[in-house]
Amino acid sequence: MEEPVFYVKDMISPIMDFFENCGYDKQTLWGNMYNDFSSIMRFYKKISKVLRYNKI
């Protein structure tokens, strides 16, 4: 049985919706969190290449 595949870019909107529902302003969230999300996505892109290369 295959394990589900999750993509960081697909999780950004639900995460932002969650914080908005908690009372955070959308513009402030995007301004503060954009760099964090970009860093997370870069990390997962790098690690996925390493995993594929090493066939893990």
mmCIF entry with sequence, helices, sheets and N, C-alpha, C, O atoms, coordinates in Angstrom:
data_MODEL
# 
_entry.id   MODEL 
# 
_entity.id                         1 
_entity.type                       polymer 
_entity.pdbx_number_of_molecules   1 
# 
_entity_poly.entity_id                      1 
_entity_poly.type                           'polypeptide(L)' 
_entity_poly.nstd_linkage                   no 
_entity_poly.nstd_monomer                   no 
_entity_poly.pdbx_seq_one_letter_code       MEEPVFYVKDMISPIMDFFENCGYDKQTLWGNMYNDFSSIMRFYKKISKVLRYNKI 
_entity_poly.pdbx_seq_one_letter_code_can   MEEPVFYVKDMISPIMDFFENCGYDKQTLWGNMYNDFSSIMRFYKKISKVLRYNKI 
_entity_poly.pdbx_strand_id                 A 
# 
loop_
_entity_poly_seq.entity_id 
_entity_poly_seq.num 
_entity_poly_seq.mon_id 
_entity_poly_seq.hetero 
1 1  MET n 
1 2  GLU n 
1 3  GLU n 
1 4  PRO n 
1 5  VAL n 
1 6  PHE n 
1 7  TYR n 
1 8  VAL n 
1 9  LYS n 
1 10 ASP n 
1 11 MET n 
1 12 ILE n 
1 13 SER n 
1 14 PRO n 
1 15 ILE n 
1 16 MET n 
1 17 ASP n 
1 18 PHE n 
1 19 PHE n 
1 20 GLU n 
1 21 ASN n 
1 22 CYS n 
1 23 GLY n 
1 24 TYR n 
1 25 ASP n 
1 26 LYS n 
1 27 GLN n 
1 28 THR n 
1 29 LEU n 
1 30 TRP n 
1 31 GLY n 
1 32 ASN n 
1 33 MET n 
1 34 TYR n 
1 35 ASN n 
1 36 ASP n 
1 37 PHE n 
1 38 SER n 
1 39 SER n 
1 40 ILE n 
1 41 MET n 
1 42 ARG n 
1 43 PHE n 
1 44 TYR n 
1 45 LYS n 
1 46 LYS n 
1 47 ILE n 
1 48 SER n 
1 49 LYS n 
1 50 VAL n 
1 51 LEU n 
1 52 ARG n 
1 53 TYR n 
1 54 ASN n 
1 55 LYS n 
1 56 ILE n 
# 
_struct_asym.id          A 
_struct_asym.entity_id   1 
# 
loop_
_struct_conf.conf_type_id 
_struct_conf.id 
_struct_conf.pdbx_PDB_helix_id 
_struct_conf.beg_label_comp_id 
_struct_conf.beg_label_asym_id 
_struct_conf.beg_label_seq_id 
_struct_conf.pdbx_beg_PDB_ins_code 
_struct_conf.end_label_comp_id 
_struct_conf.end_label_asym_id 
_struct_conf.end_label_seq_id 
_struct_conf.pdbx_end_PDB_ins_code 
_struct_conf.beg_auth_comp_id 
_struct_conf.beg_auth_asym_id 
_struct_conf.beg_auth_seq_id 
_struct_conf.end_auth_comp_id 
_struct_conf.end_auth_asym_id 
_struct_conf.end_auth_seq_id 
_struct_conf.pdbx_PDB_helix_class 
_struct_conf.details 
_struct_conf.pdbx_PDB_helix_length 
HELX_P HELX_P1 AA1 VAL A 8  ? ASN A 21 ? VAL A 8  ASN A 21 1 ? 14 
HELX_P HELX_P2 AA2 LYS A 26 ? ASN A 54 ? LYS A 26 ASN A 54 1 ? 29 
# 
_struct_conf_type.id          HELX_P 
_struct_conf_type.criteria    ? 
_struct_conf_type.reference   ? 
# 
loop_
_atom_site.group_PDB 
_atom_site.id 
_atom_site.type_symbol 
_atom_site.label_atom_id 
_atom_site.label_alt_id 
_atom_site.label_comp_id 
_atom_site.label_asym_id 
_atom_site.label_entity_id 
_atom_site.label_seq_id 
_atom_site.pdbx_PDB_ins_code 
_atom_site.Cartn_x 
_atom_site.Cartn_y 
_atom_site.Cartn_z 
_atom_site.occupancy 
_atom_site.B_iso_or_equiv 
_atom_site.pdbx_formal_charge 
_atom_site.auth_seq_id 
_atom_site.auth_comp_id 
_atom_site.auth_asym_id 
_atom_site.auth_atom_id 
_atom_site.pdbx_PDB_model_num 
ATOM 1   N N  . MET A 1 1  ? 0.843   -1.184 0.000  1.00 0.00 ? 1  MET A N  1 
ATOM 2   C CA . MET A 1 1  ? 0.000   0.000  0.000  1.00 0.00 ? 1  MET A CA 1 
ATOM 3   C C  . MET A 1 1  ? 0.891   1.251  0.000  1.00 0.00 ? 1  MET A C  1 
ATOM 4   O O  . MET A 1 1  ? 1.812   1.377  0.807  1.00 0.00 ? 1  MET A O  1 
ATOM 5   N N  . GLU A 1 2  ? 0.595   2.156  -0.915 1.00 0.00 ? 2  GLU A N  1 
ATOM 6   C CA . GLU A 1 2  ? 1.398   3.377  -1.017 1.00 0.00 ? 2  GLU A CA 1 
ATOM 7   C C  . GLU A 1 2  ? 1.032   4.372  0.076  1.00 0.00 ? 2  GLU A C  1 
ATOM 8   O O  . GLU A 1 2  ? -0.130  4.508  0.458  1.00 0.00 ? 2  GLU A O  1 
ATOM 9   N N  . GLU A 1 3  ? 2.047   5.057  0.563  1.00 0.00 ? 3  GLU A N  1 
ATOM 10  C CA . GLU A 1 3  ? 1.804   6.106  1.544  1.00 0.00 ? 3  GLU A CA 1 
ATOM 11  C C  . GLU A 1 3  ? 1.391   7.373  0.811  1.00 0.00 ? 3  GLU A C  1 
ATOM 12  O O  . GLU A 1 3  ? 1.833   7.612  -0.313 1.00 0.00 ? 3  GLU A O  1 
ATOM 13  N N  . PRO A 1 4  ? 0.541   8.195  1.443  1.00 0.00 ? 4  PRO A N  1 
ATOM 14  C CA . PRO A 1 4  ? 0.119   9.431  0.769  1.00 0.00 ? 4  PRO A CA 1 
ATOM 15  C C  . PRO A 1 4  ? 1.293   10.393 0.599  1.00 0.00 ? 4  PRO A C  1 
ATOM 16  O O  . PRO A 1 4  ? 2.222   10.417 1.407  1.00 0.00 ? 4  PRO A O  1 
ATOM 17  N N  . VAL A 1 5  ? 1.228   11.174 -0.459 1.00 0.00 ? 5  VAL A N  1 
ATOM 18  C CA . VAL A 1 5  ? 2.265   12.168 -0.739 1.00 0.00 ? 5  VAL A CA 1 
ATOM 19  C C  . VAL A 1 5  ? 1.701   13.541 -0.397 1.00 0.00 ? 5  VAL A C  1 
ATOM 20  O O  . VAL A 1 5  ? 0.604   13.898 -0.827 1.00 0.00 ? 5  VAL A O  1 
ATOM 21  N N  . PHE A 1 6  ? 2.459   14.303 0.378  1.00 0.00 ? 6  PHE A N  1 
ATOM 22  C CA . PHE A 1 6  ? 2.049   15.650 0.752  1.00 0.00 ? 6  PHE A CA 1 
ATOM 23  C C  . PHE A 1 6  ? 3.018   16.644 0.129  1.00 0.00 ? 6  PHE A C  1 
ATOM 24  O O  . PHE A 1 6  ? 4.230   16.426 0.120  1.00 0.00 ? 6  PHE A O  1 
ATOM 25  N N  . TYR A 1 7  ? 2.473   17.728 -0.386 1.00 0.00 ? 7  TYR A N  1 
ATOM 26  C CA . TYR A 1 7  ? 3.299   18.783 -0.966 1.00 0.00 ? 7  TYR A CA 1 
ATOM 27  C C  . TYR A 1 7  ? 3.143   20.043 -0.125 1.00 0.00 ? 7  TYR A C  1 
ATOM 28  O O  . TYR A 1 7  ? 2.027   20.446 0.204  1.00 0.00 ? 7  TYR A O  1 
ATOM 29  N N  . VAL A 1 8  ? 4.273   20.664 0.221  1.00 0.00 ? 8  VAL A N  1 
ATOM 30  C CA . VAL A 1 8  ? 4.251   21.870 1.053  1.00 0.00 ? 8  VAL A CA 1 
ATOM 31  C C  . VAL A 1 8  ? 3.406   22.952 0.411  1.00 0.00 ? 8  VAL A C  1 
ATOM 32  O O  . VAL A 1 8  ? 2.629   23.617 1.095  1.00 0.00 ? 8  VAL A O  1 
ATOM 33  N N  . LYS A 1 9  ? 3.547   23.142 -0.913 1.00 0.00 ? 9  LYS A N  1 
ATOM 34  C CA . LYS A 1 9  ? 2.800   24.208 -1.587 1.00 0.00 ? 9  LYS A CA 1 
ATOM 35  C C  . LYS A 1 9  ? 1.294   23.993 -1.470 1.00 0.00 ? 9  LYS A C  1 
ATOM 36  O O  . LYS A 1 9  ? 0.535   24.961 -1.485 1.00 0.00 ? 9  LYS A O  1 
ATOM 37  N N  . ASP A 1 10 ? 0.847   22.737 -1.353 1.00 0.00 ? 10 ASP A N  1 
ATOM 38  C CA . ASP A 1 10 ? -0.579  22.458 -1.201 1.00 0.00 ? 10 ASP A CA 1 
ATOM 39  C C  . ASP A 1 10 ? -1.065  22.715 0.216  1.00 0.00 ? 10 ASP A C  1 
ATOM 40  O O  . ASP A 1 10 ? -2.269  22.839 0.442  1.00 0.00 ? 10 ASP A O  1 
ATOM 41  N N  . MET A 1 11 ? -0.152  22.796 1.169  1.00 0.00 ? 11 MET A N  1 
ATOM 42  C CA . MET A 1 11 ? -0.532  23.010 2.563  1.00 0.00 ? 11 MET A CA 1 
ATOM 43  C C  . MET A 1 11 ? -0.546  24.483 2.955  1.00 0.00 ? 11 MET A C  1 
ATOM 44  O O  . MET A 1 11 ? -1.064  24.831 4.016  1.00 0.00 ? 11 MET A O  1 
ATOM 45  N N  . ILE A 1 12 ? 0.013   25.352 2.119  1.00 0.00 ? 12 ILE A N  1 
ATOM 46  C CA . ILE A 1 12 ? 0.125   26.763 2.490  1.00 0.00 ? 12 ILE A CA 1 
ATOM 47  C C  . ILE A 1 12 ? -1.245  27.400 2.693  1.00 0.00 ? 12 ILE A C  1 
ATOM 48  O O  . ILE A 1 12 ? -1.462  28.060 3.710  1.00 0.00 ? 12 ILE A O  1 
ATOM 49  N N  . SER A 1 13 ? -2.170  27.224 1.760  1.00 0.00 ? 13 SER A N  1 
ATOM 50  C CA . SER A 1 13 ? -3.489  27.855 1.888  1.00 0.00 ? 13 SER A CA 1 
ATOM 51  C C  . SER A 1 13 ? -4.240  27.403 3.130  1.00 0.00 ? 13 SER A C  1 
ATOM 52  O O  . SER A 1 13 ? -4.763  28.251 3.852  1.00 0.00 ? 13 SER A O  1 
ATOM 53  N N  . PRO A 1 14 ? -4.318  26.091 3.417  1.00 0.00 ? 14 PRO A N  1 
ATOM 54  C CA . PRO A 1 14 ? -5.004  25.688 4.648  1.00 0.00 ? 14 PRO A CA 1 
ATOM 55  C C  . PRO A 1 14 ? -4.340  26.236 5.910  1.00 0.00 ? 14 PRO A C  1 
ATOM 56  O O  . PRO A 1 14 ? -5.023  26.575 6.877  1.00 0.00 ? 14 PRO A O  1 
ATOM 57  N N  . ILE A 1 15 ? -3.013  26.322 5.901  1.00 0.00 ? 15 ILE A N  1 
ATOM 58  C CA . ILE A 1 15 ? -2.307  26.873 7.059  1.00 0.00 ? 15 ILE A CA 1 
ATOM 59  C C  . ILE A 1 15 ? -2.653  28.347 7.228  1.00 0.00 ? 15 ILE A C  1 
ATOM 60  O O  . ILE A 1 15 ? -2.932  28.806 8.335  1.00 0.00 ? 15 ILE A O  1 
ATOM 61  N N  . MET A 1 16 ? -2.633  29.092 6.109  1.00 0.00 ? 16 MET A N  1 
ATOM 62  C CA . MET A 1 16 ? -2.968  30.516 6.173  1.00 0.00 ? 16 MET A CA 1 
ATOM 63  C C  . MET A 1 16 ? -4.416  30.714 6.600  1.00 0.00 ? 16 MET A C  1 
ATOM 64  O O  . MET A 1 16 ? -4.706  31.619 7.383  1.00 0.00 ? 16 MET A O  1 
ATOM 65  N N  . ASP A 1 17 ? -5.330  29.887 6.102  1.00 0.00 ? 17 ASP A N  1 
ATOM 66  C CA . ASP A 1 17 ? -6.739  29.969 6.510  1.00 0.00 ? 17 ASP A CA 1 
ATOM 67  C C  . ASP A 1 17 ? -6.878  29.738 8.006  1.00 0.00 ? 17 ASP A C  1 
ATOM 68  O O  . ASP A 1 17 ? -7.650  30.424 8.676  1.00 0.00 ? 17 ASP A O  1 
ATOM 69  N N  . PHE A 1 18 ? -6.136  28.779 8.527  1.00 0.00 ? 18 PHE A N  1 
ATOM 70  C CA . PHE A 1 18 ? -6.176  28.497 9.964  1.00 0.00 ? 18 PHE A CA 1 
ATOM 71  C C  . PHE A 1 18 ? -5.777  29.734 10.765 1.00 0.00 ? 18 PHE A C  1 
ATOM 72  O O  . PHE A 1 18 ? -6.475  30.119 11.703 1.00 0.00 ? 18 PHE A O  1 
ATOM 73  N N  . PHE A 1 19 ? -4.650  30.360 10.398 1.00 0.00 ? 19 PHE A N  1 
ATOM 74  C CA . PHE A 1 19 ? -4.193  31.539 11.128 1.00 0.00 ? 19 PHE A CA 1 
ATOM 75  C C  . PHE A 1 19 ? -5.160  32.707 10.975 1.00 0.00 ? 19 PHE A C  1 
ATOM 76  O O  . PHE A 1 19 ? -5.364  33.469 11.920 1.00 0.00 ? 19 PHE A O  1 
ATOM 77  N N  . GLU A 1 20 ? -5.759  32.855 9.794  1.00 0.00 ? 20 GLU A N  1 
ATOM 78  C CA . GLU A 1 20 ? -6.762  33.907 9.593  1.00 0.00 ? 20 GLU A CA 1 
ATOM 79  C C  . GLU A 1 20 ? -7.949  33.694 10.520 1.00 0.00 ? 20 GLU A C  1 
ATOM 80  O O  . GLU A 1 20 ? -8.453  34.642 11.122 1.00 0.00 ? 20 GLU A O  1 
ATOM 81  N N  . ASN A 1 21 ? -8.391  32.445 10.632 1.00 0.00 ? 21 ASN A N  1 
ATOM 82  C CA . ASN A 1 21 ? -9.516  32.124 11.515 1.00 0.00 ? 21 ASN A CA 1 
ATOM 83  C C  . ASN A 1 21 ? -9.172  32.371 12.976 1.00 0.00 ? 21 ASN A C  1 
ATOM 84  O O  . ASN A 1 21 ? -10.065 32.575 13.798 1.00 0.00 ? 21 ASN A O  1 
ATOM 85  N N  . CYS A 1 22 ? -7.884  32.353 13.306 1.00 0.00 ? 22 CYS A N  1 
ATOM 86  C CA . CYS A 1 22 ? -7.439  32.643 14.670 1.00 0.00 ? 22 CYS A CA 1 
ATOM 87  C C  . CYS A 1 22 ? -7.321  34.147 14.917 1.00 0.00 ? 22 CYS A C  1 
ATOM 88  O O  . CYS A 1 22 ? -7.011  34.573 16.030 1.00 0.00 ? 22 CYS A O  1 
ATOM 89  N N  . GLY A 1 23 ? -7.568  34.955 13.872 1.00 0.00 ? 23 GLY A N  1 
ATOM 90  C CA . GLY A 1 23 ? -7.585  36.395 14.054 1.00 0.00 ? 23 GLY A CA 1 
ATOM 91  C C  . GLY A 1 23 ? -6.408  37.160 13.464 1.00 0.00 ? 23 GLY A C  1 
ATOM 92  O O  . GLY A 1 23 ? -6.337  38.380 13.617 1.00 0.00 ? 23 GLY A O  1 
ATOM 93  N N  . TYR A 1 24 ? -5.494  36.485 12.801 1.00 0.00 ? 24 TYR A N  1 
ATOM 94  C CA . TYR A 1 24 ? -4.365  37.176 12.186 1.00 0.00 ? 24 TYR A CA 1 
ATOM 95  C C  . TYR A 1 24 ? -4.787  37.824 10.871 1.00 0.00 ? 24 TYR A C  1 
ATOM 96  O O  . TYR A 1 24 ? -5.633  37.294 10.151 1.00 0.00 ? 24 TYR A O  1 
ATOM 97  N N  . ASP A 1 25 ? -4.195  38.964 10.567 1.00 0.00 ? 25 ASP A N  1 
ATOM 98  C CA . ASP A 1 25 ? -4.467  39.676 9.325  1.00 0.00 ? 25 ASP A CA 1 
ATOM 99  C C  . ASP A 1 25 ? -3.749  38.985 8.167  1.00 0.00 ? 25 ASP A C  1 
ATOM 100 O O  . ASP A 1 25 ? -2.572  38.639 8.272  1.00 0.00 ? 25 ASP A O  1 
ATOM 101 N N  . LYS A 1 26 ? -4.473  38.790 7.061  1.00 0.00 ? 26 LYS A N  1 
ATOM 102 C CA . LYS A 1 26 ? -3.917  38.054 5.917  1.00 0.00 ? 26 LYS A CA 1 
ATOM 103 C C  . LYS A 1 26 ? -2.661  38.728 5.357  1.00 0.00 ? 26 LYS A C  1 
ATOM 104 O O  . LYS A 1 26 ? -1.675  38.046 5.077  1.00 0.00 ? 26 LYS A O  1 
ATOM 105 N N  . GLN A 1 27 ? -2.679  40.042 5.191  1.00 0.00 ? 27 GLN A N  1 
ATOM 106 C CA . GLN A 1 27 ? -1.514  40.736 4.628  1.00 0.00 ? 27 GLN A CA 1 
ATOM 107 C C  . GLN A 1 27 ? -0.305  40.612 5.542  1.00 0.00 ? 27 GLN A C  1 
ATOM 108 O O  . GLN A 1 27 ? 0.816   40.417 5.072  1.00 0.00 ? 27 GLN A O  1 
ATOM 109 N N  . THR A 1 28 ? -0.529  40.725 6.845  1.00 0.00 ? 28 THR A N  1 
ATOM 110 C CA . THR A 1 28 ? 0.571   40.576 7.799  1.00 0.00 ? 28 THR A CA 1 
ATOM 111 C C  . THR A 1 28 ? 1.126   39.164 7.754  1.00 0.00 ? 28 THR A C  1 
ATOM 112 O O  . THR A 1 28 ? 2.340   38.963 7.773  1.00 0.00 ? 28 THR A O  1 
ATOM 113 N N  . LEU A 1 29 ? 0.223   38.180 7.693  1.00 0.00 ? 29 LEU A N  1 
ATOM 114 C CA . LEU A 1 29 ? 0.661   36.786 7.623  1.00 0.00 ? 29 LEU A CA 1 
ATOM 115 C C  . LEU A 1 29 ? 1.523   36.533 6.401  1.00 0.00 ? 29 LEU A C  1 
ATOM 116 O O  . LEU A 1 29 ? 2.605   35.954 6.504  1.00 0.00 ? 29 LEU A O  1 
ATOM 117 N N  . TRP A 1 30 ? 1.041   36.970 5.236  1.00 0.00 ? 30 TRP A N  1 
ATOM 118 C CA . TRP A 1 30 ? 1.803   36.730 4.006  1.00 0.00 ? 30 TRP A CA 1 
ATOM 119 C C  . TRP A 1 30 ? 3.138   37.445 4.057  1.00 0.00 ? 30 TRP A C  1 
ATOM 120 O O  . TRP A 1 30 ? 4.152   36.898 3.625  1.00 0.00 ? 30 TRP A O  1 
ATOM 121 N N  . GLY A 1 31 ? 3.151   38.660 4.580  1.00 0.00 ? 31 GLY A N  1 
ATOM 122 C CA . GLY A 1 31 ? 4.406   39.405 4.674  1.00 0.00 ? 31 GLY A CA 1 
ATOM 123 C C  . GLY A 1 31 ? 5.403   38.734 5.598  1.00 0.00 ? 31 GLY A C  1 
ATOM 124 O O  . GLY A 1 31 ? 6.588   38.643 5.280  1.00 0.00 ? 31 GLY A O  1 
ATOM 125 N N  . ASN A 1 32 ? 4.924   38.259 6.750  1.00 0.00 ? 32 ASN A N  1 
ATOM 126 C CA . ASN A 1 32 ? 5.814   37.654 7.737  1.00 0.00 ? 32 ASN A CA 1 
ATOM 127 C C  . ASN A 1 32 ? 6.193   36.218 7.405  1.00 0.00 ? 32 ASN A C  1 
ATOM 128 O O  . ASN A 1 32 ? 7.298   35.778 7.722  1.00 0.00 ? 32 ASN A O  1 
ATOM 129 N N  . MET A 1 33 ? 5.291   35.491 6.773  1.00 0.00 ? 33 MET A N  1 
ATOM 130 C CA . MET A 1 33 ? 5.508   34.058 6.609  1.00 0.00 ? 33 MET A CA 1 
ATOM 131 C C  . MET A 1 33 ? 6.002   33.653 5.225  1.00 0.00 ? 33 MET A C  1 
ATOM 132 O O  . MET A 1 33 ? 6.401   32.506 5.027  1.00 0.00 ? 33 MET A O  1 
ATOM 133 N N  . TYR A 1 34 ? 5.983   34.567 4.274  1.00 0.00 ? 34 TYR A N  1 
ATOM 134 C CA . TYR A 1 34 ? 6.390   34.194 2.916  1.00 0.00 ? 34 TYR A CA 1 
ATOM 135 C C  . TYR A 1 34 ? 7.808   33.623 2.896  1.00 0.00 ? 34 TYR A C  1 
ATOM 136 O O  . TYR A 1 34 ? 8.057   32.582 2.287  1.00 0.00 ? 34 TYR A O  1 
ATOM 137 N N  . ASN A 1 35 ? 8.734   34.311 3.565  1.00 0.00 ? 35 ASN A N  1 
ATOM 138 C CA . ASN A 1 35 ? 10.123  33.836 3.593  1.00 0.00 ? 35 ASN A CA 1 
ATOM 139 C C  . ASN A 1 35 ? 10.238  32.493 4.294  1.00 0.00 ? 35 ASN A C  1 
ATOM 140 O O  . ASN A 1 35 ? 11.029  31.640 3.889  1.00 0.00 ? 35 ASN A O  1 
ATOM 141 N N  . ASP A 1 36 ? 9.442   32.302 5.356  1.00 0.00 ? 36 ASP A N  1 
ATOM 142 C CA . ASP A 1 36 ? 9.473   31.017 6.056  1.00 0.00 ? 36 ASP A CA 1 
ATOM 143 C C  . ASP A 1 36 ? 8.998   29.893 5.145  1.00 0.00 ? 36 ASP A C  1 
ATOM 144 O O  . ASP A 1 36 ? 9.623   28.834 5.087  1.00 0.00 ? 36 ASP A O  1 
ATOM 145 N N  . PHE A 1 37 ? 7.896   30.117 4.435  1.00 0.00 ? 37 PHE A N  1 
ATOM 146 C CA . PHE A 1 37 ? 7.384   29.091 3.527  1.00 0.00 ? 37 PHE A CA 1 
ATOM 147 C C  . PHE A 1 37 ? 8.372   28.815 2.398  1.00 0.00 ? 37 PHE A C  1 
ATOM 148 O O  . PHE A 1 37 ? 8.561   27.668 1.994  1.00 0.00 ? 37 PHE A O  1 
ATOM 149 N N  . SER A 1 38 ? 8.998   29.868 1.896  1.00 0.00 ? 38 SER A N  1 
ATOM 150 C CA . SER A 1 38 ? 9.991   29.681 0.831  1.00 0.00 ? 38 SER A CA 1 
ATOM 151 C C  . SER A 1 38 ? 11.155  28.833 1.329  1.00 0.00 ? 38 SER A C  1 
ATOM 152 O O  . SER A 1 38 ? 11.650  27.966 0.609  1.00 0.00 ? 38 SER A O  1 
ATOM 153 N N  . SER A 1 39 ? 11.587  29.082 2.550  1.00 0.00 ? 39 SER A N  1 
ATOM 154 C CA . SER A 1 39 ? 12.683  28.299 3.132  1.00 0.00 ? 39 SER A CA 1 
ATOM 155 C C  . SER A 1 39 ? 12.286  26.839 3.302  1.00 0.00 ? 39 SER A C  1 
ATOM 156 O O  . SER A 1 39 ? 13.074  25.939 3.012  1.00 0.00 ? 39 SER A O  1 
ATOM 157 N N  . ILE A 1 40 ? 11.069  26.608 3.769  1.00 0.00 ? 40 ILE A N  1 
ATOM 158 C CA . ILE A 1 40 ? 10.576  25.240 3.951  1.00 0.00 ? 40 ILE A CA 1 
ATOM 159 C C  . ILE A 1 40 ? 10.523  24.521 2.613  1.00 0.00 ? 40 ILE A C  1 
ATOM 160 O O  . ILE A 1 40 ? 10.942  23.369 2.508  1.00 0.00 ? 40 ILE A O  1 
ATOM 161 N N  . MET A 1 41 ? 10.012  25.193 1.594  1.00 0.00 ? 41 MET A N  1 
ATOM 162 C CA . MET A 1 41 ? 9.904   24.569 0.277  1.00 0.00 ? 41 MET A CA 1 
ATOM 163 C C  . MET A 1 41 ? 11.286  24.252 -0.296 1.00 0.00 ? 41 MET A C  1 
ATOM 164 O O  . MET A 1 41 ? 11.481  23.192 -0.892 1.00 0.00 ? 41 MET A O  1 
ATOM 165 N N  . ARG A 1 42 ? 12.245  25.165 -0.118 1.00 0.00 ? 42 ARG A N  1 
ATOM 166 C CA . ARG A 1 42 ? 13.603  24.903 -0.604 1.00 0.00 ? 42 ARG A CA 1 
ATOM 167 C C  . ARG A 1 42 ? 14.206  23.694 0.113  1.00 0.00 ? 42 ARG A C  1 
ATOM 168 O O  . ARG A 1 42 ? 14.855  22.852 -0.508 1.00 0.00 ? 42 ARG A O  1 
ATOM 169 N N  . PHE A 1 43 ? 13.985  23.618 1.428  1.00 0.00 ? 43 PHE A N  1 
ATOM 170 C CA . PHE A 1 43 ? 14.498  22.490 2.203  1.00 0.00 ? 43 PHE A CA 1 
ATOM 171 C C  . PHE A 1 43 ? 13.929  21.173 1.677  1.00 0.00 ? 43 PHE A C  1 
ATOM 172 O O  . PHE A 1 43 ? 14.678  20.224 1.447  1.00 0.00 ? 43 PHE A O  1 
ATOM 173 N N  . TYR A 1 44 ? 12.612  21.109 1.487  1.00 0.00 ? 44 TYR A N  1 
ATOM 174 C CA . TYR A 1 44 ? 12.003  19.864 1.027  1.00 0.00 ? 44 TYR A CA 1 
ATOM 175 C C  . TYR A 1 44 ? 12.407  19.514 -0.402 1.00 0.00 ? 44 TYR A C  1 
ATOM 176 O O  . TYR A 1 44 ? 12.509  18.335 -0.742 1.00 0.00 ? 44 TYR A O  1 
ATOM 177 N N  . LYS A 1 45 ? 12.635  20.513 -1.234 1.00 0.00 ? 45 LYS A N  1 
ATOM 178 C CA . LYS A 1 45 ? 13.126  20.226 -2.588 1.00 0.00 ? 45 LYS A CA 1 
ATOM 179 C C  . LYS A 1 45 ? 14.519  19.605 -2.522 1.00 0.00 ? 45 LYS A C  1 
ATOM 180 O O  . LYS A 1 45 ? 14.807  18.637 -3.227 1.00 0.00 ? 45 LYS A O  1 
ATOM 181 N N  . LYS A 1 46 ? 15.384  20.167 -1.670 1.00 0.00 ? 46 LYS A N  1 
ATOM 182 C CA . LYS A 1 46 ? 16.735  19.623 -1.528 1.00 0.00 ? 46 LYS A CA 1 
ATOM 183 C C  . LYS A 1 46 ? 16.695  18.205 -0.975 1.00 0.00 ? 46 LYS A C  1 
ATOM 184 O O  . LYS A 1 46 ? 17.355  17.308 -1.500 1.00 0.00 ? 46 LYS A O  1 
ATOM 185 N N  . ILE A 1 47 ? 15.920  18.005 0.086  1.00 0.00 ? 47 ILE A N  1 
ATOM 186 C CA . ILE A 1 47 ? 15.889  16.696 0.734  1.00 0.00 ? 47 ILE A CA 1 
ATOM 187 C C  . ILE A 1 47 ? 15.269  15.650 -0.190 1.00 0.00 ? 47 ILE A C  1 
ATOM 188 O O  . ILE A 1 47 ? 15.683  14.491 -0.167 1.00 0.00 ? 47 ILE A O  1 
ATOM 189 N N  . SER A 1 48 ? 14.290  16.033 -0.997 1.00 0.00 ? 48 SER A N  1 
ATOM 190 C CA . SER A 1 48 ? 13.682  15.058 -1.906 1.00 0.00 ? 48 SER A CA 1 
ATOM 191 C C  . SER A 1 48 ? 14.681  14.624 -2.974 1.00 0.00 ? 48 SER A C  1 
ATOM 192 O O  . SER A 1 48 ? 14.682  13.465 -3.389 1.00 0.00 ? 48 SER A O  1 
ATOM 193 N N  . LYS A 1 49 ? 15.533  15.549 -3.420 1.00 0.00 ? 49 LYS A N  1 
ATOM 194 C CA . LYS A 1 49 ? 16.571  15.182 -4.392 1.00 0.00 ? 49 LYS A CA 1 
ATOM 195 C C  . LYS A 1 49 ? 17.561  14.210 -3.759 1.00 0.00 ? 49 LYS A C  1 
ATOM 196 O O  . LYS A 1 49 ? 17.981  13.245 -4.397 1.00 0.00 ? 49 LYS A O  1 
ATOM 197 N N  . VAL A 1 50 ? 17.929  14.460 -2.520 1.00 0.00 ? 50 VAL A N  1 
ATOM 198 C CA . VAL A 1 50 ? 18.864  13.579 -1.818 1.00 0.00 ? 50 VAL A CA 1 
ATOM 199 C C  . VAL A 1 50 ? 18.236  12.203 -1.633 1.00 0.00 ? 50 VAL A C  1 
ATOM 200 O O  . VAL A 1 50 ? 18.893  11.185 -1.855 1.00 0.00 ? 50 VAL A O  1 
ATOM 201 N N  . LEU A 1 51 ? 16.976  12.166 -1.229 1.00 0.00 ? 51 LEU A N  1 
ATOM 202 C CA . LEU A 1 51 ? 16.299  10.887 -1.012 1.00 0.00 ? 51 LEU A CA 1 
ATOM 203 C C  . LEU A 1 51 ? 16.185  10.100 -2.310 1.00 0.00 ? 51 LEU A C  1 
ATOM 204 O O  . LEU A 1 51 ? 16.404  8.888  -2.327 1.00 0.00 ? 51 LEU A O  1 
ATOM 205 N N  . ARG A 1 52 ? 15.842  10.790 -3.401 1.00 0.00 ? 52 ARG A N  1 
ATOM 206 C CA . ARG A 1 52 ? 15.734  10.105 -4.690 1.00 0.00 ? 52 ARG A CA 1 
ATOM 207 C C  . ARG A 1 52 ? 17.097  9.599  -5.151 1.00 0.00 ? 52 ARG A C  1 
ATOM 208 O O  . ARG A 1 52 ? 17.213  8.492  -5.677 1.00 0.00 ? 52 ARG A O  1 
ATOM 209 N N  . TYR A 1 53 ? 18.122  10.416 -4.949 1.00 0.00 ? 53 TYR A N  1 
ATOM 210 C CA . TYR A 1 53 ? 19.473  10.038 -5.369 1.00 0.00 ? 53 TYR A CA 1 
ATOM 211 C C  . TYR A 1 53 ? 19.946  8.800  -4.602 1.00 0.00 ? 53 TYR A C  1 
ATOM 212 O O  . TYR A 1 53 ? 20.557  7.895  -5.171 1.00 0.00 ? 53 TYR A O  1 
ATOM 213 N N  . ASN A 1 54 ? 19.652  8.780  -3.304 1.00 0.00 ? 54 ASN A N  1 
ATOM 214 C CA . ASN A 1 54 ? 20.073  7.657  -2.459 1.00 0.00 ? 54 ASN A CA 1 
ATOM 215 C C  . ASN A 1 54 ? 19.043  6.531  -2.423 1.00 0.00 ? 54 ASN A C  1 
ATOM 216 O O  . ASN A 1 54 ? 19.244  5.518  -1.753 1.00 0.00 ? 54 ASN A O  1 
ATOM 217 N N  . LYS A 1 55 ? 17.953  6.713  -3.141 1.00 0.00 ? 55 LYS A N  1 
ATOM 218 C CA . LYS A 1 55 ? 16.868  5.722  -3.217 1.00 0.00 ? 55 LYS A CA 1 
ATOM 219 C C  . LYS A 1 55 ? 16.364  5.307  -1.841 1.00 0.00 ? 55 LYS A C  1 
ATOM 220 O O  . LYS A 1 55 ? 16.196  4.124  -1.546 1.00 0.00 ? 55 LYS A O  1 
ATOM 221 N N  . ILE A 1 56 ? 16.128  6.315  -1.014 1.00 0.00 ? 56 ILE A N  1 
ATOM 222 C CA . ILE A 1 56 ? 15.594  6.076  0.334  1.00 0.00 ? 56 ILE A CA 1 
ATOM 223 C C  . ILE A 1 56 ? 14.087  6.216  0.279  1.00 0.00 ? 56 ILE A C  1 
ATOM 224 O O  . ILE A 1 56 ? 13.415  6.059  1.298  1.00 0.00 ? 56 ILE A O  1 
# 
